[in-house]
Amino acid sequence: MRLVDRSLPFAVAVVAIAAGYALSIGLDGYFVYLGMSAIVAGISLLGLGVVTGSAGMISLCQLTFGAVGAWVVSALNAAEAPGGFLVWLLLGGIAAGLVGVLVGLPALRLRGINLAVVTLGLAAAADLTLVQLQFPGVADGLSVERPDAFTDDRSYFLLAVVVLVLCCLAVHYLRRGRWGSGWQAVAFSERGTAAAGASVRTSKLTAFAVSATLGGISGGLLTGQVGLAFPASFTAIQSLALYVLAIMSGAHLIDMAVLGAVLWVGVPELLKRWGVPQDWGFVVFGLLGIQALTSGGNLGTAVRQLWYRRSREPATLALAAGTTSAEPVTPGAPVLVVRGLSVRFGEVVALSSVDIEVPEHGVLGVIGPNGAGKSTLVDAITGFLPNAEGRVELDGRPLTGSPAKRARSGLRRTFQQDRVPPGLTVEAYLRFVARRRVSTAEIAEALDFFGCPAARIPLSQVDVGARRLVEVVGHLLARPRVLLLDEPAAGLPHSEHVAFGERLRQVPARFGVSVLLIEHDLDLVRSVCDTVTVLDFGRVLAAGPQAGVLADPAVLKAYMGETELL
Ligand SMILES: Nc1ncnc2c1ncn2[C@@H]1O[C@H](COP(=O)(O)OP(=O)(O)OP(=O)(O)O)[C@@H](O)[C@H]1O
C-alpha cells in the first residue's frame, strides 16, 4: 500500500507528460497556444491554492508575483545573462518568492478584509508602476529566447507541461510535509498551531513564499510564450479574478487548480465564439465566486465529500470500558509549579493569585463552576495570555515566552473548542503535533489505545468527539513533560467517559507525561485524579488529595445548583 502511495504521484506525472506530448503533436496550433495559456494560469492557481486554500489567507496580488518572474526573465534575456531560459525561469521564481515573503509580512498581523486591501493595493500599485516602466527589452523589441530544443510552439507547450508537472509534484510533497501541515493548521486555528509548538509566522511566510515562487515561474513561462511581456497580462483585476477562480474551484487540490486553469482560458474562449465580449468572463467568474463564498464550499471539496459520503461512514471512537487495566502510578515531586497567577479582563478578575502544582507522573484535576477561571488558567500557563501576572515553572525553570516556545519546552495543551484541522489526515496531524520522529507502529498503538480512527483517515471524516481525542494523542506523542487537557471528554457520550478515564489514568505510566485535567464530570475526576484544585470566582477554593477536596463543605456549597454529581 505504502509503495503504491509513494509511486502514484510519479506514475500520474509520467502519464501527464505523455498526454502533454500527445496533445503537443495532435492539437490544432491555436489550441496548443491556448493550452500554453492554461498551463501558465494553472501554475499561478497552484500557488494561490497554497496561500488561500491551504493556509487560508487572502492574496489578491498573485499576478504581481507573475510580473516579478516575467521582469526577471525579461531583464536576464535583455542582459544576455548566462544559463539560458530555464535558469532565468528559476531565478524569476526565486525573486518572486522573496517578494512573496515581503508581502507575507503584513499577513503576520492582518487577516481577512485588511489583508485583502493590502494585497489588492499592492497589485494596483504594481500595475501602475509596470505601465510606467514597461518590461526590460520591450522598447527595443528584444523577444525572450526560448530554450534551443523548444523554440516552436508545440515543443514549448511540452516544456510548459513538464514545468507544470514539476510544480504539481513540488506542491504535492510540500503539502504532505511539515510546511503543508503547518499551512492547514494555521488556516484552521492559529492557537492550535502555536499549541503544537509550531511557528504561525513560519507557516504564513512559507505559504506566501511558495505561492509567489509559483506565481513567478508562471510569469516567466508566459514571457517565453509571448516573447515580450506587457503590463496588460498582470493587472490587479486579473489577480482578483484568479483569486475568485481559486476559491471557487478549490485550487489547493491539484486537479482543481488544473480544472480552474481550463476554465480561465476556456470561458473567455467560449464567450468569444458566442460573440460575447471576453471581459464578460470576469463577470462569470465573479458570479461563480459569489456562489462559492456564500455556500462556504468549493467544487473540489464538494466532489470529494460526495465521494467520501458514498464510500464511507464518518469515523467515530471505538472506546470500550473494562478492556484496559489501570496501572498504579506514584506521583512524584511537582513538575509544573504555578505561583500567584492573576489575570484581569478589564474589570473582570478571571484569576486571582492562583497557585497550582502538577506532580510528576500524577494527574491533577482542576474543577469549578462555569466561569470559575479554568480555561483562563490553561491559557495563562501556556502563554496565550501574555499579560498574566505570576510565575510558571517547569522542572524548576521559569517558563516564559510565546505559546509555541512553551510547547517546545515540554508544556502542551488541548482546547475546549475543536482545533484539529480537517484538511489533514489523522496521521499527518499526529506527526505535525508530535514534532518528533514517530514510527507508524507507535502512532497506530497510541490511536488504538484511545480507540481513535485509523491513521490514514482524513480528519474531515472523523466526528468531533473522536477528533478531540486525536488531539490528545498528538500531544501525548510529543512526549511533553506536562499536558493540560481542557475538558477533553466534552464531545464524548457519557457512556464513554468511564473508558476514557481508564485510559487517562494510565497516561503518566504509559507516556511518561504528567497531566492537568479540567473536567466537569466529577465521576471522571474521581476515577482519574490524584489531587484536585477547585477554582471559584478565579480563586483557589480548595486543593489537595482528591477524596478530601471533593468532600469539603465549601466545595459542595460552590457546586450547589451547578451539578448534582458531587
Ligand atoms: N477574553 C475574555 N474577555 C473578557 N472576559 C473573559 C474572557 N475570557 C474569559 N473571561 C471571563 O473570565 C472568567 C473566567 O472564564 P473562563 O472561561 O476561564 O471560565 P471557565 O471556568 O473555563 O468556564 P467554563 O467551565 O464555562 O469553561 C469569566 O467570568 C469569563 O466571562
The ligand as a MOL file (V3000), in Angstrom:
LIG
                    3D

  0  0  0     0  0            999 V3000
M  V30 BEGIN CTAB
M  V30 COUNTS 31 33 0 0 0
M  V30 BEGIN ATOM
M  V30 1 N -11.4490 37.1610 26.5920 0
M  V30 2 C -12.1930 37.4800 27.6560 0
M  V30 3 N -12.6460 38.7260 27.8300 0
M  V30 4 C -13.3770 39.0760 28.9120 0
M  V30 5 N -13.7290 38.2080 29.8950 0
M  V30 6 C -13.3150 36.9480 29.7700 0
M  V30 7 C -12.5350 36.5000 28.6450 0
M  V30 8 N -12.2610 35.1960 28.8180 0
M  V30 9 C -12.8450 34.8270 29.9720 0
M  V30 10 N -13.4690 35.8720 30.5390 0
M  V30 11 C -14.1790 35.8650 31.8200 0
M  V30 12 O -13.2910 35.3110 32.7800 0
M  V30 13 C -13.9990 34.4650 33.6510 0
M  V30 14 C -13.4060 33.0700 33.6170 0
M  V30 15 O -13.7050 32.4780 32.3700 0
M  V30 16 P -13.2110 31.0190 31.9610 0
M  V30 17 O -13.6160 30.7750 30.5570 0
M  V30 18 O -11.7710 30.8820 32.2920 0
M  V30 19 O -14.0750 30.1070 32.9490 0
M  V30 20 P -14.1990 28.5230 32.9550 0
M  V30 21 O -14.0590 28.1150 34.3780 0
M  V30 22 O -13.2680 27.9200 31.9940 0
M  V30 23 O -15.6890 28.3220 32.4840 0
M  V30 24 P -16.3350 27.0760 31.6930 0
M  V30 25 O -16.4030 25.9630 32.6610 0
M  V30 26 O -17.6680 27.5770 31.3050 0
M  V30 27 O -15.4600 26.7950 30.5310 0
M  V30 28 C -15.4580 34.5020 33.2280 0
M  V30 29 O -16.1080 35.4920 34.0230 0
M  V30 30 C -15.3930 34.9510 31.7960 0
M  V30 31 O -16.5590 35.6610 31.4440 0
M  V30 END ATOM
M  V30 BEGIN BOND
M  V30 1 1 1 2
M  V30 2 1 2 3
M  V30 3 2 2 7
M  V30 4 2 3 4
M  V30 5 1 4 5
M  V30 6 2 5 6
M  V30 7 1 6 7
M  V30 8 1 6 10
M  V30 9 1 7 8
M  V30 10 2 8 9
M  V30 11 1 9 10
M  V30 12 1 10 11
M  V30 13 1 11 12
M  V30 14 1 11 30
M  V30 15 1 12 13
M  V30 16 1 13 14
M  V30 17 1 13 28
M  V30 18 1 14 15
M  V30 19 1 15 16
M  V30 20 2 16 17
M  V30 21 1 16 18
M  V30 22 1 16 19
M  V30 23 1 19 20
M  V30 24 2 20 21
M  V30 25 1 20 22
M  V30 26 1 20 23
M  V30 27 1 23 24
M  V30 28 2 24 25
M  V30 29 1 24 26
M  V30 30 1 24 27
M  V30 31 1 28 29
M  V30 32 1 28 30
M  V30 33 1 30 31
M  V30 END BOND
M  V30 END CTAB
M  END
